[in-house]
């Protein structure tokens, strides 16, 4: 049954896995934030082919499991001459997967900027790039910050999938600890509690963001 | 490429069975917890919200590993299939409960007043007045959750169930390591087709449920 001494003993080891989990979370989110914006901008392109391609990528990435995407990157990319560490592959996979969700959130934010803003920028003779950088995005991003925060939490909760491609994050660390001590109860429970606490804390944080920026419908 | 399809698709049955089984569990859990959240009985509400917090607050894969590898230490042993269906179902249900609660909350207050005036009991009000109006609004988010559930079903390959992902990664890739790009591309396409099928079915269902309504529910 439950052994407290053992549970305390393994915490430092799990903490090392936790560091990798956090690296994957923030690394993945940074990639997702950039890629997602690219998809959202491509979708609004006046060139039909560009917007169709972006729409297709988003739909495909959203409709297929993250686990399978990770396997594809991990097992198939080396065949194309791309060799990366497991962690890099995992961060890339998380980033790509979540970029599809973030693209939708960005889109909601951009759609929320009123038409008059575009017309004002046009009448001030702003270039397209200036319109985006100086007028549209500064107004589109703040309202979607809470929704982005929710996605960050969702991404964080999916990092254990990286264990399947041998990244030593917190879940795989727990498994190793379990393998050496022949008990999985304490390691896996500790990981569960760890995610629960982290989620509760980050939910409070997102709630605060909602208060500051107002909530937006595109949080689903 | 054609020689690989039969082996890959032999895993489709498990993927579909896990997804459908978990969907049933999720539906029951969604309505159970979603309706309980509106109960007048505080302990019941506390129980429902702890369930939601627990399953939404932790990772699906951690839940699955916990149920399959840690629960046996309490003497509770489950088949991989049972663990997969139960955990994925309860996980999705925790998100579905919020959908049910939100859709019910969106039904205008006056509908309750009208039912009270007509002498309906609480149960009758819910069953004959509120739920029929709330249901259409639940379909699109339920559709999204169904696709998420299909995607999450790939996790059962990690607890030894021979689903599509298992067939690709543990059977085909071991046999033909040089053909990895092809194998995983086929696997991605299989999930994409299944997901499109779910989305299509949900849109049909939405049209059917909205039929003959002039307001309420859908936008």
Interface residues (C-beta under 8 A of the other chain):
Chain A: X1 X60 X62 X63 X64 X65 X66 X67 X68 X69 X71 X72 X75 X76 X79 X80 X157 X158 X159 X160 X161 X163 X164 X171 X175 X178 X183 X184 X185 X188 X189 X191 X192 X195 X196 X199 X200 X203 X220
Chain B: X53 X54 X56 X57 X58 X59 X60 X61 X62 X63 X65 X66 X69 X70 X73 X74 X141 X144 X147 X150 X151 X152 X153 X154 X155 X157 X158 X165 X168 X169 X173 X178 X180 X181 X184 X185 X187 X188 X191 X192 X195 X196 X199
